[in-house]
């Protein structure tokens, strides 16, 4: 009987000791509610994404769009050349933002597609809805990291200088058409008027390209060099050669931005090559 009681006592003592050790161990590792631990790794906090990226992206009406993007901490410079169509270099600068997942950037101030998935040494251009492009052509929509001797120069200062030297106000000016879709425009010997366009201060314009008079309205957003032509109408005369007139009418229909330095005016569509170029008529 005594032996049985001794064994039961030893068991109870062992259970009590284990319980105390468990409580002591819990007290040694308190939880600090002010500390937030996260093991989430993404491109924003894990990759050395700052640098220069280049590639040749598909183009609907040219050989390819040679694209170079330079990224700093939160700014970008984008440079594009429409190969096989024009040697002109288009430069744009601004800030970019990250999505919540920290893997995709959006280049502010640009029309879609302006989102890029950031990988190790590569940028994947996303489609207009912000989705990865899949299929056989997926590899054509990427820019690879490169090393270049000189950084891409921003264009903000150049644009400021251009506006400073401009002495002509676009809203009250007259222009001679010199190039149309990249081709020089020669005035016919029989032409009674200059081929070109006139902007009035009341938001109206008139244009002529060899046969009929064209007219309509225009709106400017001078801070971002945007232009919109609307309510375009024309007289209905029939002439032998109306190709130049038809091409200019098409330019007025689709042009949405311009370059203007007081002496030269260029009408463009998005970032495509210049559609029409004019020189000031003094």
ABEGO torsion letter per residue (X at the ends): XAAAAAAAAAAAAAAAAAAAAAAAAAAABBBBAABBBBABBBAAAABBABEBBBBBBBBAABABBBBBBBBBAABBBBBBBBBGABABBBBBBEBBBBBAAGABBBBBGBBOBABBBBBBGBBBBBBAAGBBBBEAAAAAABBBBBBBABBBBBAAAAAAAAAAABABBAABBBBBBABBGGBBBBBBAABABBBEBBBBAAGBBBBBAGABBBBEBBBBBAAAGBBBBBGBBBBABBBABAAAAAAAAAAAAABABBBBAGABBBBBBEABBBABBBBBBX
